[in-house]
């Protein structure tokens, strides 16, 4: 039987909010995914109809919004992740989650302003597109941080986010382990 060795946590008493490179990249990908998913969902809402022609139009708008938002969010993630790393390193000794949340909301506000400006340049003919991009960025950045931090901190406490799909649960081994200890 092979034993999975957990990766040691970078978080210590002195640095309760330290993070690994993998956690940083995971947070960036999570934030990117949130932005794209929310943007596509809210971009198609005004076009939802009941006819089949409307469905094809919604699919077209959703695909278009997905591609455009994915490209720009990827650009923003590549540019901003090193800056987020600097901010995260500066906050690694701060244990109060509220302080982190405020900082990431402020970062989300900056990203929202950039996203709104980019949306205005690209889709100036669509009223509300800049506001939509800004609001979604303002939601996605702190939410992406929160979900990533929550997962990391729960993992430190031994709470697994979920069982991996490829893992096979050996019920006999669990019963034997329970009997032994």
MODELLER restraints for C-alpha pairs under 7 A, 6 or more apart:
rsr = mdl.restraints
at = mdl.atoms
rsr.add(forms.Gaussian(group=physical.xy_distance, feature=features.Distance(at['CA:9:A'], at['CA:156:A']), mean=6.53, stdev=0.5))
rsr.add(forms.Gaussian(group=physical.xy_distance, feature=features.Distance(at['CA:10:A'], at['CA:18:A']), mean=5.73, stdev=0.5))
rsr.add(forms.Gaussian(group=physical.xy_distance, feature=features.Distance(at['CA:10:A'], at['CA:19:A']), mean=5.87, stdev=0.5))
rsr.add(forms.Gaussian(group=physical.xy_distance, feature=features.Distance(at['CA:10:A'], at['CA:20:A']), mean=6.61, stdev=0.5))
rsr.add(forms.Gaussian(group=physical.xy_distance, feature=features.Distance(at['CA:11:A'], at['CA:17:A']), mean=5.89, stdev=0.5))
rsr.add(forms.Gaussian(group=physical.xy_distance, feature=features.Distance(at['CA:11:A'], at['CA:18:A']), mean=5.00, stdev=0.5))
rsr.add(forms.Gaussian(group=physical.xy_distance, feature=features.Distance(at['CA:11:A'], at['CA:19:A']), mean=6.86, stdev=0.5))
rsr.add(forms.Gaussian(group=physical.xy_distance, feature=features.Distance(at['CA:14:A'], at['CA:93:A']), mean=6.13, stdev=0.5))
rsr.add(forms.Gaussian(group=physical.xy_distance, feature=features.Distance(at['CA:15:A'], at['CA:92:A']), mean=5.31, stdev=0.5))
rsr.add(forms.Gaussian(group=physical.xy_distance, feature=features.Distance(at['CA:15:A'], at['CA:93:A']), mean=4.32, stdev=0.5))
rsr.add(forms.Gaussian(group=physical.xy_distance, feature=features.Distance(at['CA:16:A'], at['CA:92:A']), mean=6.39, stdev=0.5))
rsr.add(forms.Gaussian(group=physical.xy_distance, feature=features.Distance(at['CA:16:A'], at['CA:93:A']), mean=5.94, stdev=0.5))
rsr.add(forms.Gaussian(group=physical.xy_distance, feature=features.Distance(at['CA:16:A'], at['CA:94:A']), mean=6.99, stdev=0.5))
rsr.add(forms.Gaussian(group=physical.xy_distance, feature=features.Distance(at['CA:16:A'], at['CA:95:A']), mean=5.68, stdev=0.5))
rsr.add(forms.Gaussian(group=physical.xy_distance, feature=features.Distance(at['CA:17:A'], at['CA:92:A']), mean=4.43, stdev=0.5))
rsr.add(forms.Gaussian(group=physical.xy_distance, feature=features.Distance(at['CA:17:A'], at['CA:93:A']), mean=6.23, stdev=0.5))
rsr.add(forms.Gaussian(group=physical.xy_distance, feature=features.Distance(at['CA:17:A'], at['CA:94:A']), mean=6.68, stdev=0.5))
rsr.add(forms.Gaussian(group=physical.xy_distance, feature=features.Distance(at['CA:17:A'], at['CA:95:A']), mean=6.33, stdev=0.5))
rsr.add(forms.Gaussian(group=physical.xy_distance, feature=features.Distance(at['CA:18:A'], at['CA:89:A']), mean=6.98, stdev=0.5))
rsr.add(forms.Gaussian(group=physical.xy_distance, feature=features.Distance(at['CA:18:A'], at['CA:92:A']), mean=4.59, stdev=0.5))
rsr.add(forms.Gaussian(group=physical.xy_distance, feature=features.Distance(at['CA:27:A'], at['CA:144:A']), mean=5.96, stdev=0.5))
rsr.add(forms.Gaussian(group=physical.xy_distance, feature=features.Distance(at['CA:27:A'], at['CA:145:A']), mean=6.05, stdev=0.5))
rsr.add(forms.Gaussian(group=physical.xy_distance, feature=features.Distance(at['CA:27:A'], at['CA:148:A']), mean=5.38, stdev=0.5))
rsr.add(forms.Gaussian(group=physical.xy_distance, feature=features.Distance(at['CA:28:A'], at['CA:77:A']), mean=6.25, stdev=0.5))
rsr.add(forms.Gaussian(group=physical.xy_distance, feature=features.Distance(at['CA:28:A'], at['CA:81:A']), mean=6.69, stdev=0.5))
rsr.add(forms.Gaussian(group=physical.xy_distance, feature=features.Distance(at['CA:30:A'], at['CA:144:A']), mean=5.57, stdev=0.5))
rsr.add(forms.Gaussian(group=physical.xy_distance, feature=features.Distance(at['CA:31:A'], at['CA:140:A']), mean=5.59, stdev=0.5))
rsr.add(forms.Gaussian(group=physical.xy_distance, feature=features.Distance(at['CA:31:A'], at['CA:141:A']), mean=5.74, stdev=0.5))
rsr.add(forms.Gaussian(group=physical.xy_distance, feature=features.Distance(at['CA:31:A'], at['CA:144:A']), mean=4.37, stdev=0.5))
rsr.add(forms.Gaussian(group=physical.xy_distance, feature=features.Distance(at['CA:32:A'], at['CA:73:A']), mean=5.90, stdev=0.5))
rsr.add(forms.Gaussian(group=physical.xy_distance, feature=features.Distance(at['CA:32:A'], at['CA:74:A']), mean=6.73, stdev=0.5))
rsr.add(forms.Gaussian(group=physical.xy_distance, feature=features.Distance(at['CA:32:A'], at['CA:77:A']), mean=6.91, stdev=0.5))
rsr.add(forms.Gaussian(group=physical.xy_distance, feature=features.Distance(at['CA:34:A'], at['CA:140:A']), mean=5.62, stdev=0.5))
rsr.add(forms.Gaussian(group=physical.xy_distance, feature=features.Distance(at['CA:35:A'], at['CA:136:A']), mean=6.22, stdev=0.5))
rsr.add(forms.Gaussian(group=physical.xy_distance, feature=features.Distance(at['CA:35:A'], at['CA:137:A']), mean=6.25, stdev=0.5))
rsr.add(forms.Gaussian(group=physical.xy_distance, feature=features.Distance(at['CA:35:A'], at['CA:140:A']), mean=5.39, stdev=0.5))
rsr.add(forms.Gaussian(group=physical.xy_distance, feature=features.Distance(at['CA:36:A'], at['CA:66:A']), mean=6.15, stdev=0.5))
rsr.add(forms.Gaussian(group=physical.xy_distance, feature=features.Distance(at['CA:36:A'], at['CA:69:A']), mean=5.66, stdev=0.5))
rsr.add(forms.Gaussian(group=physical.xy_distance, feature=features.Distance(at['CA:36:A'], at['CA:70:A']), mean=5.70, stdev=0.5))
rsr.add(forms.Gaussian(group=physical.xy_distance, feature=features.Distance(at['CA:38:A'], at['CA:136:A']), mean=6.63, stdev=0.5))
rsr.add(forms.Gaussian(group=physical.xy_distance, feature=features.Distance(at['CA:39:A'], at['CA:133:A']), mean=6.95, stdev=0.5))
rsr.add(forms.Gaussian(group=physical.xy_distance, feature=features.Distance(at['CA:39:A'], at['CA:136:A']), mean=6.62, stdev=0.5))
rsr.add(forms.Gaussian(group=physical.xy_distance, feature=features.Distance(at['CA:40:A'], at['CA:62:A']), mean=5.41, stdev=0.5))
rsr.add(forms.Gaussian(group=physical.xy_distance, feature=features.Distance(at['CA:40:A'], at['CA:65:A']), mean=5.55, stdev=0.5))
rsr.add(forms.Gaussian(group=physical.xy_distance, feature=features.Distance(at['CA:40:A'], at['CA:66:A']), mean=5.57, stdev=0.5))
rsr.add(forms.Gaussian(group=physical.xy_distance, feature=features.Distance(at['CA:43:A'], at['CA:62:A']), mean=6.94, stdev=0.5))
rsr.add(forms.Gaussian(group=physical.xy_distance, feature=features.Distance(at['CA:43:A'], at['CA:65:A']), mean=6.81, stdev=0.5))
rsr.add(forms.Gaussian(group=physical.xy_distance, feature=features.Distance(at['CA:44:A'], at['CA:58:A']), mean=5.83, stdev=0.5))
rsr.add(forms.Gaussian(group=physical.xy_distance, feature=features.Distance(at['CA:44:A'], at['CA:61:A']), mean=6.30, stdev=0.5))
rsr.add(forms.Gaussian(group=physical.xy_distance, feature=features.Distance(at['CA:44:A'], at['CA:62:A']), mean=5.85, stdev=0.5))
rsr.add(forms.Gaussian(group=physical.xy_distance, feature=features.Distance(at['CA:47:A'], at['CA:58:A']), mean=5.92, stdev=0.5))
rsr.add(forms.Gaussian(group=physical.xy_distance, feature=features.Distance(at['CA:48:A'], at['CA:54:A']), mean=6.59, stdev=0.5))
rsr.add(forms.Gaussian(group=physical.xy_distance, feature=features.Distance(at['CA:48:A'], at['CA:58:A']), mean=6.20, stdev=0.5))
rsr.add(forms.Gaussian(group=physical.xy_distance, feature=features.Distance(at['CA:49:A'], at['CA:55:A']), mean=6.70, stdev=0.5))
rsr.add(forms.Gaussian(group=physical.xy_distance, feature=features.Distance(at['CA:101:A'], at['CA:142:A']), mean=6.51, stdev=0.5))
rsr.add(forms.Gaussian(group=physical.xy_distance, feature=features.Distance(at['CA:104:A'], at['CA:141:A']), mean=6.60, stdev=0.5))
rsr.add(forms.Gaussian(group=physical.xy_distance, feature=features.Distance(at['CA:104:A'], at['CA:142:A']), mean=5.03, stdev=0.5))
rsr.add(forms.Gaussian(group=physical.xy_distance, feature=features.Distance(at['CA:105:A'], at['CA:138:A']), mean=6.77, stdev=0.5))
rsr.add(forms.Gaussian(group=physical.xy_distance, feature=features.Distance(at['CA:105:A'], at['CA:142:A']), mean=5.39, stdev=0.5))
rsr.add(forms.Gaussian(group=physical.xy_distance, feature=features.Distance(at['CA:108:A'], at['CA:137:A']), mean=5.98, stdev=0.5))
rsr.add(forms.Gaussian(group=physical.xy_distance, feature=features.Distance(at['CA:108:A'], at['CA:138:A']), mean=4.44, stdev=0.5))
rsr.add(forms.Gaussian(group=physical.xy_distance, feature=features.Distance(at['CA:108:A'], at['CA:141:A']), mean=5.01, stdev=0.5))
rsr.add(forms.Gaussian(group=physical.xy_distance, feature=features.Distance(at['CA:108:A'], at['CA:142:A']), mean=6.38, stdev=0.5))
rsr.add(forms.Gaussian(group=physical.xy_distance, feature=features.Distance(at['CA:109:A'], at['CA:138:A']), mean=5.39, stdev=0.5))
rsr.add(forms.Gaussian(group=physical.xy_distance, feature=features.Distance(at['CA:111:A'], at['CA:137:A']), mean=6.15, stdev=0.5))
rsr.add(forms.Gaussian(group=physical.xy_distance, feature=features.Distance(at['CA:112:A'], at['CA:133:A']), mean=6.80, stdev=0.5))
rsr.add(forms.Gaussian(group=physical.xy_distance, feature=features.Distance(at['CA:112:A'], at['CA:134:A']), mean=3.89, stdev=0.5))
rsr.add(forms.Gaussian(group=physical.xy_distance, feature=features.Distance(at['CA:112:A'], at['CA:135:A']), mean=6.40, stdev=0.5))
rsr.add(forms.Gaussian(group=physical.xy_distance, feature=features.Distance(at['CA:112:A'], at['CA:137:A']), mean=4.80, stdev=0.5))
rsr.add(forms.Gaussian(group=physical.xy_distance, feature=features.Distance(at['CA:112:A'], at['CA:138:A']), mean=5.33, stdev=0.5))
rsr.add(forms.Gaussian(group=physical.xy_distance, feature=features.Distance(at['CA:113:A'], at['CA:134:A']), mean=5.94, stdev=0.5))
rsr.add(forms.Gaussian(group=physical.xy_distance, feature=features.Distance(at['CA:115:A'], at['CA:133:A']), mean=5.63, stdev=0.5))
rsr.add(forms.Gaussian(group=physical.xy_distance, feature=features.Distance(at['CA:115:A'], at['CA:134:A']), mean=5.53, stdev=0.5))
rsr.add(forms.Gaussian(group=physical.xy_distance, feature=features.Distance(at['CA:115:A'], at['CA:137:A']), mean=6.98, stdev=0.5))
rsr.add(forms.Gaussian(group=physical.xy_distance, feature=features.Distance(at['CA:116:A'], at['CA:130:A']), mean=4.09, stdev=0.5))
rsr.add(forms.Gaussian(group=physical.xy_distance, feature=features.Distance(at['CA:116:A'], at['CA:131:A']), mean=6.04, stdev=0.5))
rsr.add(forms.Gaussian(group=physical.xy_distance, feature=features.Distance(at['CA:116:A'], at['CA:133:A']), mean=5.39, stdev=0.5))
rsr.add(forms.Gaussian(group=physical.xy_distance, feature=features.Distance(at['CA:116:A'], at['CA:134:A']), mean=4.76, stdev=0.5))
rsr.add(forms.Gaussian(group=physical.xy_distance, feature=features.Distance(at['CA:117:A'], at['CA:130:A']), mean=6.58, stdev=0.5))
rsr.add(forms.Gaussian(group=physical.xy_distance, feature=features.Distance(at['CA:119:A'], at['CA:129:A']), mean=6.21, stdev=0.5))
rsr.add(forms.Gaussian(group=physical.xy_distance, feature=features.Distance(at['CA:119:A'], at['CA:130:A']), mean=4.92, stdev=0.5))
rsr.add(forms.Gaussian(group=physical.xy_distance, feature=features.Distance(at['CA:119:A'], at['CA:133:A']), mean=6.65, stdev=0.5))
rsr.add(forms.Gaussian(group=physical.xy_distance, feature=features.Distance(at['CA:120:A'], at['CA:129:A']), mean=6.95, stdev=0.5))
rsr.add(forms.Gaussian(group=physical.xy_distance, feature=features.Distance(at['CA:120:A'], at['CA:130:A']), mean=5.21, stdev=0.5))
rsr.add(forms.Gaussian(group=physical.xy_distance, feature=features.Distance(at['CA:123:A'], at['CA:129:A']), mean=6.92, stdev=0.5))
rsr.add(forms.Gaussian(group=physical.xy_distance, feature=features.Distance(at['CA:151:A'], at['CA:161:A']), mean=6.70, stdev=0.5))
